[in-house]
Amino acid sequence: MKRRNLLTTALTGIAASGVLAGCAGLDRLGLTLPTASEPTQTAETVEILRLAYGVPRIIAADHEGLGFGAGYVAAEDNLCLLMDRAMTVRGERAAFLGAGADNANIASDIYHRRIANAGIVEALLAGDPDSVDTPSAEAQAFIEGFADGVNHALATTEVSDPNCAGEAWVRELSAQDIWYGALTLPFGQPIEAIASAEPPEGENATISEARVEDLLIERRGMGSNAYAVGSDGTRDDVNAVLLGNPHYPWDGALRFYRVGLTIPGELNVVGAGLITTPFVGIGHTEHVAWTHTVSTARRFGYYELTLDPDNATHYMVDGQSRPMMANDITIDVLGENGETTPVTRTTWETEFGPVAVSQRMPWTSETAFAFAAPSGGLRIIDQYLAMYAAENVQELHAALSRYQATAFNTMSVDHEGGAFYGDMGLVPNVDTDLVMRCAASDTARGYWMQARIPVLDASDSSCRWGDGEGATAPGVFGPGASPHLFRSDYVAQSNDSPWLTNPAEPLTGYSPIWGDEATPRSLRTRLALDQMAQRLSGTDGFGEAGFSLETVQAVMYSNRHYGGELLRDSVVEVCRDSGEAELQPLCDALAGWDLRVNLDSQGAHAMALYLLAGGGVFSGEFDPENGATTPVDLDTRNPAVLEALRATSAQLAQLQLAPDAALGDVMGEMRGEAFIPIHGGPAGTGVFNMIIPGSPVPGTGWTSVRHGSSWIMTVEYSDEGVRSEGVLTYSQSTDPTSAHYGDQTRLYSEKGWDALHLDLDEARAAAVSSMEFER
């Protein structure tokens, strides 16, 4: 796309939301495109509307135009974040920022430069156009337009964000930067483990003295809730309802960004996507709405290498010695003197993947471990374009099956009243029989039994991932073997395994690599299912049974605390029976707490500290036949109860916080000089509206949020059409000089909602401003 010229800027009314769109490769799926009711957009212009809270809506005639508009607004609101991510994927952090704490920037650059040097993106872009691995022309045009839009904003607007103004690493983006960013999303890759791998007595140890203790690659602190309610779970005048509630970082490359995209007569979608990946990840169209939750599936594994006794960089396969490939990578590192010095490190490659190290998986003279993970390549954008074109949950399932590009659970509803759950991504095709037959060590057996991570014997060629029927990549399960469920009442997900997605139809018989079965559920999962049951029966105080837009919003913001509901009374009894005078203020605070995590809930922070100190011990047995409701009672005889009370009292004293303080007085988020009180509660305590704050400040409390509720979206389909509202908890912009740095954070604090305005006429009427670019 050629450089555009700004034509107009106009002021109008006020309003709502959006999400990204596009359509590509849909003939591969046999899907038809949804028809939008807007007038035809001329091929010469890209129109950008700004709605309330700075939410952009892009209207263009093609995918390149959509990409340009999406890139332009992303740069206006989050330029420094985009530039920082580009610096990362180029492998240039150490060159501009120095080695970093524990040489973290060196490790990051080695990891990302390793991928870039291999030319993976370039090879995929030039691949067979009929392959799902090759991005369609529409997807490539969208990415090229996005980079062009970012660069146009960079060239025509002043960098006001103090986080990167004047920095040398603020430079133009290329389409390859965006593709590599999508290929290497920061979902816990073993960066240091690969960059630090070295033969015995090697030199790479200088990268990280404290190596990764455990390579589980958990998305620590990340989670999500989702309800997809079909026609049998809604009120009579409603066909379907969806709640999306991902718990993602409030800072960094995994922030969501609200945006809407429209190609009149062809494509119309609103929602939000990760700011550094220009597609809508959680959103809705006229026909379908979807969200994602973090999955329990292990999308990776290891191969245990039996090394050649004569050479620790060779490994044995069926009695034959095979060499590793030494991959020398050179990066620049900024020194304290302000000059850069080239530094070369070596990664070690095998047919399975790179060698990775940890204290539990060291590289010795006898064994090493290779990290293995199936790659979805660059399919992700075409998969979402196909999802945007789906007219019902069956077609959305077909899109997921065609590409297998989503590394999450997907929950969806359609306008006809169908509900769907599926974990449809690429997962190694292994089962317990294979792993136990091919476990060459206690380490390998332990990883499977304790963490469901397959570690197979590389020396035996029969110990390999199997090829699943219909799979889109080698060594993975096919889509038909993936856990999935269609229902007319509901599916619910809060980051436990697929087992009790709907207790009326448990998902069983899958390999443990997907998740465990017949095991205790988290308190948050149990609360999610309890809220569902109460809403379906109309016993939650929110009126007539069944879901609607208003009732799912009421459930979301009800801020129940399931751990407190189950345990608080018994905890108070133990507290008072202890007779310890210093505990009595805590006893009284817990006794007076309203069992919520609202801003005015007094003592909620004390209960959170108590449970995080290990006081949530149960006495009853878990019953798989009642997996959503057991166990129930506190183990009052367990010394951990009193120990946690003492620890909580001591911590409150150290923090100079009253045990009966209101939550909104001690937990919030700073936006400039303003303290915005935040409701919600931490993981592991039985809170649906999860908020994980940063480190507390003595005498003040918690003044920042690390993870938690981020993009909260609610959608209702009825015979009258679609209604949708949402809120981006941390707001649109990371620029502290922006008017949209904290406005939605205040909206969230007040339990407010903002309309998404899928209908383009409604969006135009609600627009605060508009601009056009000429192509």
TIDRENPA-9591 format. One line per 2 residues: number of its first residue (from 1); for each residue z, y, x of C-alpha. Coordinates in steps of 0.001 Angstrom, whole numbers. Example, Ala and Ser with C-alpha at 12.3 -4.5 7.8 and 13.67 -1.06 7.14 Angstrom:
% TIDRENPA-9591
1> 7800,-4500,12300 ~ 7140,-1060,13670 .
This chain:
% TIDRENPA-9591
1> 0,0,0 ~ -883,3430,1292 .
3> 1718,6125,1669 ~ 2563,7767,-1647 .
5> 3066,11401,-2476 ~ 5920,12517,-4659 .
7> 4426,13856,-7863 ~ 7199,14684,-10263 .
9> 10917,14673,-10802 ~ 12174,15171,-14358 .
11> 15594,15278,-15951 ~ 16357,13649,-19289 .
13> 19250,11852,-21026 ~ 21758,9330,-19723 .
15> 22313,5502,-19632 ~ 22170,2086,-18060 .
17> 20806,-761,-15902 ~ 18116,-2987,-14375 .
19> 16854,-5871,-12197 ~ 13935,-6813,-10104 .
21> 10914,-8761,-11117 ~ 7511,-9997,-10267 .
23> 5311,-13013,-11111 ~ 3655,-15359,-8696 .
25> 2246,-18804,-8408 ~ 3031,-19423,-12072 .
27> -151,-21375,-12595 ~ 1474,-24009,-10391 .
29> 4068,-24479,-13131 ~ 1873,-23999,-16160 .
31> 4151,-21181,-17335 ~ 3016,-18177,-19325 .
33> 4112,-14660,-18601 ~ 6426,-12800,-20972 .
35> 4795,-9849,-22663 ~ 6482,-6472,-22451 .
37> 5891,-3853,-25126 ~ 5369,-903,-22782 .
39> 2113,987,-22429 ~ -246,27,-19618 .
41> 766,1436,-16238 ~ -2055,2999,-14252 .
43> -2841,1316,-10956 ~ -2400,4652,-9206 .
45> 1299,5253,-9788 ~ 4733,3795,-9241 .
47> 7330,5254,-11583 ~ 11053,5240,-10856 .
49> 13576,6006,-13575 ~ 17210,6638,-12707 .
51> 19616,5708,-15479 ~ 23370,6232,-15735 .
53> 25339,5333,-12599 ~ 22156,5728,-10556 .
55> 20679,2424,-11743 ~ 16917,2387,-11019 .
57> 14088,1046,-13156 ~ 10755,507,-11409 .
59> 7505,535,-13398 ~ 4295,-397,-11590 .
61> 958,-2071,-12211 ~ 1383,-4829,-9628 .
63> 3846,-6569,-7346 ~ 3173,-4343,-4369 .
65> 4022,-1324,-6478 ~ 7201,-2985,-7727 .
67> 8161,-3764,-4158 ~ 7525,-194,-3060 .
69> 9741,1215,-5793 ~ 12466,-1334,-5136 .
71> 12423,-589,-1422 ~ 12471,3153,-1938 .
73> 15538,3155,-4190 ~ 17333,587,-2030 .
75> 16907,2875,964 ~ 18022,5931,-996 .
77> 21270,4218,-1938 ~ 21986,1801,920 .
79> 19900,2731,3939 ~ 22587,1999,6521 .
81> 23221,-1435,5084 ~ 19498,-2250,5186 .
83> 19188,-997,8754 ~ 22266,-2942,9843 .
85> 20842,-6135,8360 ~ 17498,-5550,10105 .
87> 19331,-5094,13400 ~ 21001,-8455,12800 .
89> 17888,-10476,11925 ~ 16012,-8994,14882 .
91> 18769,-10155,17218 ~ 19583,-6624,18413 .
93> 23258,-6140,17576 ~ 24431,-6512,21161 .
95> 21687,-4189,22405 ~ 22909,-1335,20196 .
97> 26587,-2134,19606 ~ 27659,-4092,22672 .
99> 28953,-7639,22961 ~ 31430,-7259,20103 .
101> 34854,-8815,19629 ~ 34893,-12294,21190 .
103> 31205,-11731,21999 ~ 30349,-12055,18312 .
105> 27268,-9827,18609 ~ 25930,-11936,21466 .
107> 26369,-15095,19410 ~ 24678,-13477,16407 .
109> 21727,-12297,18482 ~ 21254,-15693,20114 .
111> 21288,-17373,16716 ~ 18830,-14990,15058 .
113> 16548,-14593,18075 ~ 16317,-18389,18259 .
115> 14845,-18412,14749 ~ 12564,-15425,15298 .
117> 11241,-16785,18606 ~ 10184,-19966,16826 .
119> 7833,-17943,14622 ~ 9008,-19705,11471 .
121> 8159,-16869,9100 ~ 4717,-16306,10572 .
123> 3906,-20019,10306 ~ 5058,-20205,6691 .
125> 3105,-17111,5690 ~ -43,-18667,7149 .
127> 519,-22061,5521 ~ -1316,-23991,2826 .
129> -1526,-21703,-230 ~ -988,-24702,-2520 .
131> 2330,-25582,-872 ~ 5646,-24415,-2327 .
133> 6597,-23499,1240 ~ 3912,-20811,1411 .
135> 4713,-17559,-401 ~ 2132,-16631,-3003 .
137> -41,-13554,-2646 ~ 2131,-11810,-5241 .
139> 5341,-12595,-3358 ~ 3861,-11398,-81 .
141> 2606,-8209,-1718 ~ 6045,-7557,-3140 .
143> 7724,-7898,256 ~ 5110,-5740,1957 .
145> 5626,-3113,-728 ~ 9397,-3278,-291 .
147> 9155,-2616,3443 ~ 6691,212,2758 .
149> 9070,1749,215 ~ 12012,1640,2609 .
151> 9912,3224,5335 ~ 8650,5961,3016 .
153> 12216,6863,2079 ~ 13165,6856,5749 .
155> 10266,9164,6599 ~ 10700,11635,3744 .
157> 14452,11897,3152 ~ 17295,12940,5391 .
159> 19786,10255,6406 ~ 23009,11567,4887 .
161> 25145,8453,5256 ~ 27590,9005,8140 .
163> 27632,5249,8745 ~ 24246,5413,10481 .
165> 23041,9032,10644 ~ 21540,9669,14075 .
167> 21807,6054,15203 ~ 18995,4623,17318 .
169> 18950,1429,15260 ~ 17728,3290,12175 .
171> 14045,2411,12409 ~ 11135,1335,10247 .
173> 11225,-2118,8671 ~ 8474,-4698,8721 .
175> 7764,-7289,6061 ~ 8817,-9907,8622 .
177> 12258,-8285,8815 ~ 12679,-8826,5077 .
179> 11424,-12407,5216 ~ 13685,-13286,8134 .
181> 16561,-11675,6284 ~ 15949,-13932,3293 .
183> 15644,-16952,5593 ~ 18988,-16296,7302 .
185> 21279,-15039,4548 ~ 24862,-14963,5892 .
187> 26256,-17875,3891 ~ 28376,-19287,6693 .
189> 25837,-20643,9158 ~ 27516,-22088,12282 .
191> 26343,-19167,14404 ~ 28905,-19410,17205 .
193> 28816,-23208,17129 ~ 25097,-23196,17962 .
195> 25175,-20262,20370 ~ 28146,-21751,22249 .
197> 26825,-25289,22604 ~ 26597,-26345,26254 .
199> 26488,-29534,28257 ~ 29734,-30497,30003 .
201> 30475,-27888,32696 ~ 27828,-25522,31309 .
203> 27979,-21724,31125 ~ 27590,-20797,27467 .
205> 31356,-20957,26917 ~ 31530,-17253,27749 .
207> 30042,-16518,24344 ~ 33213,-17486,22524 .
209> 36412,-18624,24160 ~ 37933,-19545,20798 .
211> 35276,-21834,19367 ~ 34888,-22683,15740 .
213> 37778,-24941,14763 ~ 36010,-26456,11817 .
215> 32358,-26377,10794 ~ 32844,-26982,7089 .
217> 30827,-23810,6443 ~ 32918,-22929,3425 .
219> 31974,-19652,1797 ~ 35520,-18496,2223 .
221> 36641,-15982,-351 ~ 33421,-16370,-2329 .
223> 33352,-17799,-5800 ~ 32129,-17135,-9317 .
225> 32588,-17806,-13012 ~ 29907,-18447,-15591 .
227> 29682,-19215,-19290 ~ 26371,-20231,-20858 .
229> 26984,-20583,-24595 ~ 24371,-22045,-26924 .
231> 23947,-21734,-30661 ~ 26718,-24227,-31493 .
233> 29239,-22103,-29611 ~ 28354,-18660,-30945 .
235> 29046,-16770,-34143 ~ 26627,-17306,-37012 .
237> 24538,-14218,-36300 ~ 24239,-14953,-32564 .
239> 21940,-17485,-30860 ~ 23284,-17530,-27298 .
241> 25641,-15695,-24939 ~ 25831,-15612,-21140 .
243> 28545,-14348,-18797 ~ 27799,-13976,-15099 .
245> 30741,-13153,-12832 ~ 30066,-13798,-9126 .
247> 32946,-13164,-6705 ~ 31191,-11758,-3668 .
249> 32088,-9460,-761 ~ 32497,-5793,-1620 .
251> 30961,-4808,1724 ~ 28076,-6040,3853 .
253> 24792,-7845,3355 ~ 26005,-9840,338 .
255> 26558,-6816,-1899 ~ 24706,-6848,-5201 .
257> 22468,-3971,-6294 ~ 21427,-3220,-9868 .
259> 17735,-2690,-10485 ~ 15125,-3328,-13164 .
261> 11432,-4006,-12697 ~ 8552,-3859,-15100 .
263> 4843,-4580,-14916 ~ 3825,-3454,-18415 .
265> 2368,-6278,-20446 ~ 3235,-8816,-17763 .
267> 6799,-8725,-16483 ~ 10107,-7236,-17590 .
269> 13488,-8184,-16115 ~ 16850,-6509,-15508 .
271> 20005,-7492,-13648 ~ 21068,-7402,-10007 .
273> 20209,-8980,-6683 ~ 21577,-8930,-3175 .
275> 20667,-5590,-1667 ~ 19079,-7134,1435 .
277> 16978,-9635,-539 ~ 14587,-7789,-2855 .
279> 14623,-9990,-5933 ~ 16843,-10254,-8977 .
281> 19275,-13110,-8508 ~ 21313,-12717,-11700 .
283> 19640,-11177,-14722 ~ 17690,-11665,-17917 .
285> 14346,-11260,-19613 ~ 13333,-11190,-23257 .
287> 13619,-14972,-23385 ~ 16132,-16255,-20824 .
289> 19278,-15119,-19039 ~ 20749,-16815,-15994 .
291> 23520,-16551,-13464 ~ 24727,-18531,-10465 .
293> 28008,-19921,-9204 ~ 28948,-21088,-5725 .
295> 28354,-24841,-5573 ~ 30517,-27588,-4094 .
297> 27439,-29428,-2775 ~ 27171,-29839,986 .
299> 23707,-28606,1879 ~ 23942,-29691,5500 .
301> 25201,-32478,7707 ~ 25443,-33642,11311 .
303> 24042,-36360,13486 ~ 26353,-37834,16098 .
305> 24399,-38167,19335 ~ 25120,-41014,21727 .
307> 24232,-39483,25077 ~ 22316,-41108,27900 .
309> 24975,-42057,30492 ~ 22689,-40699,33210 .
311> 22016,-37323,31562 ~ 24168,-35449,29038 .
313> 21105,-33579,27733 ~ 19407,-36798,26641 .
315> 20390,-38901,23636 ~ 19682,-42473,22634 .
317> 17622,-43650,19653 ~ 17104,-47390,19190 .
319> 17875,-47964,22854 ~ 15440,-45315,24106 .
321> 16474,-42083,25828 ~ 15113,-38873,24325 .
323> 15433,-35442,25933 ~ 16890,-32412,24228 .
325> 14829,-29268,24505 ~ 16445,-26460,26465 .
327> 15662,-23252,24579 ~ 16312,-20238,26799 .
329> 16905,-17033,24847 ~ 17187,-13600,26426 .
331> 18796,-10652,24696 ~ 19926,-7198,25789 .
333> 23622,-6330,25842 ~ 24906,-2753,25871 .
335> 27595,-2250,28485 ~ 30478,199,28671 .
337> 28370,2328,31028 ~ 25835,2900,28254 .
339> 23140,768,29864 ~ 21730,-2522,28621 .
341> 21614,-5690,30676 ~ 19524,-8758,29886 .
343> 21583,-11862,29159 ~ 20072,-15337,28873 .
345> 21677,-18194,27003 ~ 20414,-21663,26191 .
347> 20472,-23456,22869 ~ 19825,-27170,22836 .
349> 17397,-28573,20285 ~ 17002,-32116,18981 .
351> 14746,-33733,16401 ~ 17608,-33321,13920 .
353> 18473,-29707,14673 ~ 20412,-27706,17257 .
355> 23474,-29039,19024 ~ 26606,-27394,17598 .
357> 30150,-27550,18927 ~ 33688,-27228,17640 .
359> 37067,-28476,18726 ~ 36598,-31435,16403 .
361> 33015,-31937,17538 ~ 32938,-31276,21291 .
363> 30033,-31957,23613 ~ 31322,-34537,26071 .
365> 29597,-36769,28595 ~ 29350,-39432,25885 .
367> 28683,-37671,22580 ~ 27447,-34457,21019 .
369> 26655,-33392,17461 ~ 23447,-31930,16040 .
371> 23586,-29667,12999 ~ 21050,-30568,10311 .
373> 20126,-28582,7206 ~ 17083,-28744,4937 .
375> 15241,-25464,4682 ~ 13733,-23952,1583 .
377> 11635,-21746,3817 ~ 10311,-18688,1991 .
379> 10134,-20231,-1492 ~ 12924,-18185,-2967 .
381> 10920,-15240,-4291 ~ 8289,-17405,-5962 .
383> 11057,-19440,-7557 ~ 12587,-16335,-9110 .
385> 9204,-15042,-10207 ~ 8714,-18352,-12002 .
387> 12172,-18095,-13552 ~ 11338,-14629,-14857 .
389> 8325,-16143,-16632 ~ 10280,-18920,-18363 .
391> 10476,-18721,-22161 ~ 13335,-21202,-22582 .
393> 15859,-23139,-20523 ~ 13511,-26112,-20203 .
395> 10917,-23925,-18482 ~ 13591,-22368,-16305 .
397> 14675,-25880,-15298 ~ 11038,-26645,-14466 .
399> 10884,-23605,-12179 ~ 14052,-24675,-10381 .
401> 12694,-28210,-10039 ~ 9361,-27017,-8681 .
403> 10863,-25003,-5830 ~ 14398,-26363,-5244 .
405> 15121,-23065,-3489 ~ 18488,-22096,-4980 .
407> 21601,-22841,-2941 ~ 23866,-22391,-5979 .
409> 24616,-23722,-9414 ~ 22429,-22141,-12098 .
411> 23655,-21457,-15640 ~ 21210,-20255,-18268 .
413> 20721,-19594,-21973 ~ 17612,-18819,-23956 .
415> 16822,-16778,-27046 ~ 16499,-19955,-29112 .
417> 20099,-21031,-28473 ~ 19782,-23506,-25620 .
419> 22248,-23680,-22723 ~ 21642,-25240,-19298 .
421> 23501,-26075,-16092 ~ 21923,-27378,-12888 .
423> 22614,-27617,-9168 ~ 18953,-27816,-8288 .
425> 18712,-26904,-4595 ~ 18049,-28907,-1448 .
427> 20880,-31374,-738 ~ 20783,-34192,1859 .
429> 19985,-37519,217 ~ 23004,-39535,1351 .
431> 25631,-41623,-392 ~ 28904,-43223,629 .
433> 27304,-46563,1529 ~ 24902,-44903,3970 .
435> 27539,-42663,5516 ~ 30104,-45406,6026 .
437> 27503,-47799,7453 ~ 26255,-45091,9777 .
439> 29545,-43463,10775 ~ 29790,-43983,14518 .
441> 33310,-42619,14979 ~ 36578,-41750,13292 .
443> 35398,-38138,13352 ~ 32343,-39054,11291 .
445> 34343,-41086,8793 ~ 36952,-38337,8503 .
447> 34417,-35630,7758 ~ 33014,-37645,4878 .
449> 36303,-38819,3414 ~ 38049,-35449,3741 .
451> 35235,-32945,3288 ~ 32188,-34861,1974 .
453> 30151,-33852,5038 ~ 27777,-36580,6268 .
455> 27855,-37317,9993 ~ 25334,-40074,10737 .
457> 24681,-42157,13837 ~ 21623,-40646,15518 .
459> 21184,-43674,17779 ~ 20193,-45892,14830 .
461> 16865,-44900,13268 ~ 17881,-46582,10004 .
463> 20630,-43968,9645 ~ 18606,-41092,8273 .
465> 18637,-39007,5112 ~ 16518,-40631,2419 .
467> 13459,-39106,772 ~ 14205,-38451,-2884 .
469> 11720,-39023,-5683 ~ 9879,-35798,-6439 .
471> 11716,-33893,-3707 ~ 10027,-30804,-2303 .
473> 11280,-31430,1248 ~ 11976,-34543,3331 .
475> 15452,-36048,3381 ~ 16776,-34496,164 .
477> 17450,-35546,-3407 ~ 14677,-34917,-5881 .
479> 15327,-32574,-8810 ~ 15702,-35465,-11231 .
481> 18654,-36770,-9213 ~ 20398,-33386,-9158 .
483> 23358,-32802,-11509 ~ 22106,-30966,-14585 .
485> 22962,-30700,-18239 ~ 21371,-29291,-21405 .
487> 23769,-28438,-24245 ~ 23733,-26637,-27565 .
489> 27417,-25638,-27352 ~ 28193,-24539,-23781 .
491> 28327,-25168,-20073 ~ 31013,-23514,-17928 .
493> 31428,-23267,-14181 ~ 34117,-21822,-11896 .
495> 33243,-23399,-8525 ~ 34589,-26875,-9063 .
497> 32260,-29873,-8887 ~ 29816,-30557,-11746 .
499> 32145,-33185,-13276 ~ 33670,-31111,-16124 .
501> 30895,-28573,-16654 ~ 31435,-29578,-20276 .
503> 34369,-31994,-20809 ~ 32590,-33473,-23825 .
505> 29859,-34784,-21505 ~ 31234,-35310,-17974 .
507> 28663,-35465,-15193 ~ 29331,-38687,-13283 .
509> 27608,-41138,-10972 ~ 26376,-38643,-8387 .
511> 26813,-38919,-4629 ~ 30052,-37289,-3432 .
513> 27920,-34839,-1455 ~ 27470,-32947,-4749 .
515> 31208,-32820,-5421 ~ 34091,-35058,-6384 .
517> 34750,-36667,-9756 ~ 37967,-37450,-11643 .
519> 40032,-35184,-9372 ~ 42306,-32221,-10219 .
521> 40508,-29031,-11197 ~ 41446,-25614,-9847 .
523> 43683,-23409,-11963 ~ 40735,-21036,-12432 .
525> 38528,-23831,-13765 ~ 41296,-24923,-16113 .
527> 41718,-21356,-17345 ~ 37958,-21027,-17867 .
529> 37908,-24169,-20012 ~ 41059,-23120,-21894 .
531> 39532,-19718,-22676 ~ 36403,-21489,-23869 .
533> 38371,-23833,-26143 ~ 40418,-20996,-27637 .
535> 37325,-18874,-28307 ~ 35501,-21754,-29969 .
537> 38511,-22351,-32215 ~ 39217,-18649,-32770 .
539> 42820,-18923,-31521 ~ 42681,-16346,-28725 .
541> 43317,-13275,-30862 ~ 39727,-12018,-30656 .
543> 38804,-12701,-34267 ~ 36341,-15110,-35806 .
545> 35602,-18249,-33799 ~ 32560,-18301,-31556 .
547> 31065,-16068,-28911 ~ 29296,-12745,-29186 .
549> 28677,-9994,-26658 ~ 31935,-8286,-27596 .
551> 34073,-11430,-27518 ~ 32801,-12668,-24157 .
553> 33596,-9214,-22774 ~ 37079,-9404,-24295 .
555> 37628,-12797,-22666 ~ 36396,-11490,-19310 .
557> 38781,-8545,-19320 ~ 41719,-10365,-20938 .
559> 43031,-10911,-17409 ~ 45084,-13986,-18201 .
561> 47041,-15595,-15364 ~ 46996,-19350,-15894 .
563> 49301,-20113,-12980 ~ 51855,-17773,-14488 .
565> 51452,-19217,-17971 ~ 52183,-22716,-16678 .
567> 54864,-22012,-14098 ~ 56543,-18614,-14535 .
569> 59445,-19641,-16800 ~ 60428,-22547,-14562 .
571> 60113,-20396,-11441 ~ 62464,-17826,-12963 .
573> 64926,-20575,-13842 ~ 64985,-21840,-10247 .
575> 65234,-18265,-8998 ~ 68262,-17446,-11135 .
577> 69943,-20804,-10593 ~ 69804,-20244,-6829 .
579> 72544,-17641,-7108 ~ 71056,-15762,-4165 .
581> 71726,-12094,-4800 ~ 68756,-10848,-2806 .
583> 66411,-12810,-5086 ~ 67643,-11372,-8378 .
585> 65325,-8313,-8460 ~ 62407,-10709,-7987 .
587> 63777,-13012,-10702 ~ 63997,-10085,-13113 .
589> 60511,-8822,-12252 ~ 58918,-12220,-12852 .
591> 60861,-12672,-16091 ~ 59595,-9325,-17403 .
593> 55991,-9792,-16315 ~ 53420,-9969,-19163 .
595> 51491,-12900,-17591 ~ 48422,-10707,-17088 .
597> 46763,-8961,-14171 ~ 46122,-5664,-15951 .
599> 46740,-2299,-14329 ~ 50031,-1944,-16210 .
601> 51206,-5520,-15549 ~ 54569,-5210,-13806 .
603> 55307,-8014,-11352 ~ 51787,-9478,-11181 .
605> 51623,-8825,-7440 ~ 54953,-10609,-6967 .
607> 53665,-13746,-8708 ~ 50522,-13656,-6573 .
609> 52577,-13518,-3387 ~ 54785,-16351,-4644 .
611> 51837,-18664,-5339 ~ 50120,-17756,-2084 .
613> 53373,-18683,-322 ~ 53022,-22251,-1584 .
615> 55190,-22156,-4691 ~ 52622,-23641,-7078 .
617> 53811,-27254,-6847 ~ 53440,-29495,-9890 .
619> 55558,-32464,-10885 ~ 53379,-34329,-13354 .
621> 50566,-36719,-12553 ~ 46935,-35739,-12838 .
623> 45245,-37566,-15711 ~ 41451,-37888,-15361 .
625> 41210,-38421,-19117 ~ 42727,-34945,-19518 .
627> 41277,-33398,-16406 ~ 41111,-29878,-17827 .
629> 44793,-29746,-18797 ~ 46800,-31712,-16204 .
631> 49121,-31453,-14337 ~ 51336,-28972,-16189 .
633> 54973,-28696,-15079 ~ 56555,-27096,-12028 .
635> 58288,-29485,-9639 ~ 61605,-27638,-9773 .
637> 63228,-30041,-7306 ~ 60667,-29347,-4627 .
639> 62202,-27127,-1917 ~ 58851,-25313,-1665 .
641> 59737,-23405,-4861 ~ 62837,-21732,-3460 .
643> 61218,-21281,-57 ~ 58297,-19441,-1665 .
645> 60688,-17209,-3622 ~ 62534,-16281,-435 .
647> 59266,-15639,1382 ~ 58022,-13442,-1469 .
649> 61227,-11414,-1576 ~ 61104,-10911,2183 .
651> 57439,-9911,2122 ~ 57992,-7379,-658 .
653> 60857,-5868,1318 ~ 58705,-5711,4438 .
655> 55932,-4025,2477 ~ 58413,-1660,818 .
657> 57070,-2598,-2618 ~ 59183,-2990,-5730 .
659> 58817,-6452,-7286 ~ 58361,-4884,-10728 .
661> 55747,-2325,-9694 ~ 52696,-2014,-11937 .
663> 49649,-3730,-10451 ~ 47543,-581,-10696 .
665> 50074,1288,-8573 ~ 49895,-1168,-5670 .
667> 46324,-2556,-5704 ~ 43168,-493,-5629 .
669> 40077,599,-3777 ~ 39687,3832,-1845 .
671> 36578,5861,-2569 ~ 36741,8862,-295 .
673> 40187,10355,-805 ~ 40569,8805,-4258 .
675> 42582,5658,-4953 ~ 40979,3728,-7821 .
677> 43383,1168,-9316 ~ 41916,-2332,-9581 .
679> 42863,-5115,-11989 ~ 42453,-8839,-11275 .
681> 44119,-11345,-8989 ~ 43550,-13546,-5934 .
683> 41969,-16968,-5645 ~ 44119,-20030,-6128 .
685> 46513,-18435,-8609 ~ 44686,-19182,-11858 .
687> 43045,-15800,-12443 ~ 39550,-15693,-13969 .
689> 38881,-12098,-12892 ~ 39255,-12817,-9196 .
691> 40033,-9994,-6778 ~ 40938,-10649,-3131 .
693> 42347,-7487,-1566 ~ 42410,-6601,2101 .
695> 45522,-6300,4226 ~ 48401,-4409,2580 .
697> 49711,-1056,3779 ~ 53530,-844,3894 .
699> 54849,1521,1260 ~ 51489,1722,-493 .
701> 50113,-1735,-1197 ~ 46541,-2983,-1096 .
703> 43975,-195,-751 ~ 40758,-2171,-357 .
705> 39032,-5189,-1851 ~ 37384,-7808,361 .
707> 35936,-10197,-2215 ~ 36002,-10620,-5942 .
709> 34308,-9728,-9195 ~ 31140,-7904,-8210 .
711> 28171,-7961,-10603 ~ 29587,-8777,-14053 .
713> 26827,-9336,-16615 ~ 27038,-10162,-20315 .
715> 24001,-11027,-22453 ~ 23615,-11857,-26153 .
717> 20501,-13217,-27881 ~ 20110,-13065,-31649 .
719> 17269,-12960,-34139 ~ 17421,-9175,-33751 .
721> 16622,-9391,-30029 ~ 18690,-9155,-26869 .
723> 21719,-7001,-26023 ~ 23165,-6808,-22526 .
725> 25834,-4878,-20658 ~ 27322,-5117,-17203 .
727> 29181,-3377,-14423 ~ 28809,-3403,-10648 .
729> 32424,-3211,-9572 ~ 31870,-1503,-6219 .
731> 29069,816,-7455 ~ 25446,1203,-6399 .
733> 25712,3015,-3082 ~ 27479,2434,233 .
735> 26864,6070,1191 ~ 30148,7998,816 .
737> 28168,11188,168 ~ 26431,9649,-2869 .
739> 27404,10439,-6453 ~ 27200,6690,-7048 .
741> 29650,5634,-4351 ~ 32488,4966,-6781 .
743> 31432,5742,-10354 ~ 31055,2127,-11501 .
745> 34258,1248,-9659 ~ 36026,3660,-11988 .
747> 34157,2133,-14922 ~ 35403,-1315,-13919 .
749> 38940,21,-13471 ~ 38778,1261,-17071 .
751> 37359,-2089,-18304 ~ 34117,-386,-19253 .
753> 30541,-1610,-19621 ~ 27090,-121,-19119 .
755> 23984,-1094,-21116 ~ 21150,-2777,-19215 .
757> 18259,-1496,-21392 ~ 15694,-4261,-21005 .
759> 13427,-2453,-23477 ~ 11409,101,-21527 .
761> 11349,2625,-24362 ~ 15153,2511,-24445 .
763> 15273,2890,-20678 ~ 13021,5945,-20803 .
765> 15188,7508,-23492 ~ 18310,6840,-21440 .
767> 16903,8003,-18100 ~ 18726,10736,-16213 .
769> 15773,11432,-13923 ~ 12324,10137,-13060 .
771> 9805,10373,-10250 ~ 6307,9098,-9599 .
773> 4502,8093,-6436 ~ 744,8061,-6049 .
775> -797,5013,-4416 .
